[in-house]
Amino acid sequence: MAKQKKAYFCRECGFEAPKWLGRCPACGEWNTFAEEIIVKASSASLAVATNAPQSTPQRVSEVKPSTHQRLDMHNAEVNRVLGGGLVPGSLVLLGGEPGIGKSTLSLQLALTAHGLRTLYVSGEESAEQIGMRAERLGIGNEECYIYSETLLENILHQIEQQRPDVVVIDSIQTIFTNTIDSSAGSVSQIRECAASLLKYAKTTGTSIFIIGHITKDGTIAGPKILEHIVDVVLQFEGDGNNVYRILRGIKNRFGATFEIGVFEMLDNGLRAVENPSEILLSHYEEPLSGIAVGASVDGVRPYLIEVQALVTNAAYGTPQRNATGYDSRRMSMLLAVLEKRVGMKMYQKDVFLNFAGGFRVADTGLDLSIVAAVISSYYDRAVLDGICCAGEVGLSGEVRPAPRSEQRISEAARLGFKKIIVSGFLRKNIKAPKGIEVVYINNIGELPPALFTN
């Protein structure tokens, strides 16, 4: 009979300790240790594991690459983030905030994967609730099966019986196994269930999606080893008050992690947005001050986004600096550069910054468009129609080239912009496409004439 022993696990990183500790020595978090009962393997089971057949080392030249083709999920944005499709036998972890649309996205993938046999396992909802959601989505698929269960052994048995191509587990925090005497969602349960699913995926070639909850800090709940076990980690981001969602790759053993997928949340589910620039640009009947268009790149995907700035007289002694979807410290740096290099009295002004669509942007190539929006609002003059910006601003006021400037210029030309303002260092390296004028500036002092004069 297997012996039981108690141990203490950190809920943040999974660190194991023989006694309770106030602070985790691995991750440094406080009051995260919880007592769990773990099962110690008996000597008989160890002997069986020792006698199991073992693989032998091979030369790199002798290892033949896999000939399996990626599975088409019939969703262009998901295929893009996965690197061209789903790899057979892979374990994919999808994380996101509550209510962001993780279950809706995973159910849509299971329903739209025509030609693939899919099994949707839910530990949070009943089969009737999932059926109501599928009816609302309006997608029919006779090869999609619904199964409501939380015991891992039963789930693996049904997978073995149904032999699906793709399995969705919603969510890993609700699944538990009888081999460990602890509650569902504990560190040891999550680790053991994920390891069992990974083993089954690799031995049978079944692709498995597992949905994971996140903590208040935005990280995936459970031990950090969960992210090390899986092959792909996807983060579903967005604001519950806005309709747009971003699917971002955090880890991908079979491709790059610089791709993003953009979705729009509608009444009948998530709609893939193939051209983000069209939804991130607003159209006004007359020009407005404080608005500039920036050419941004997320990974290898270029898009244009509208930057909105409001500069007004400070009502109190200390001016306010509020930025939505952007690093407020970098905005303060850009304002200090404007005050030092251009002579604008920003210490007397409140500044508010916002991006269209509720997007969160960390691209330094949008520095020039942010400065342009602030200058436009400061002087209450509208930027000329058909102008966008792409460049990084340094502390001395110099304008540096933005990464992937050629892609930014091509995207602006494709959307019909007449002029784009970039760094003067690109003068010899950029070949402008037809239909757009490239204006080169070396410092932000040259920016106002380029914005307000033809």
Buried (B, 14 or more C-beta within 10 A) or exposed (E): EEEEEEBBBBBBBBBBBEEEBEEBEBBEBEEBBBEBBBBEEEEEEEEEEEEEEEEEEEEEEEEEEEEEEBBBBBBEBBBBBBBBBBBBBBBBBBBBBEEBBBBBBBBBBBBBBBEBBBBBBBBBBEBEBBEEBBEEBEBEBEBBBBBBBBBBEEBBEBBEEEEBBBBBBBBBBBBBBEBBBBEBBBBBBBBBBBBBBBEBBEEBBBBBBBBBBBEEEEBBBBBBBBBEBBBBBBBBBBBEEEBBBBBBBEBBEBBEBBBBBBBBBEEEBBBBBEEBBEBBBEEEEEEEBBBBBBBBBBBEBBBBBBBBBBBEEBEEEEBEBEBBBBEEEBBBBBBEBBBEBBEBEBEEBBBBBBBBBBBEBEBBBBBBBBBBBBBBBBBEBBBBEBBBBBBBBBEEBBBBBBEBBBBBBBBBBBBEBBBBBBBBBBEEEBEBEEEBEBBBBBBBBBBBEBBBEE
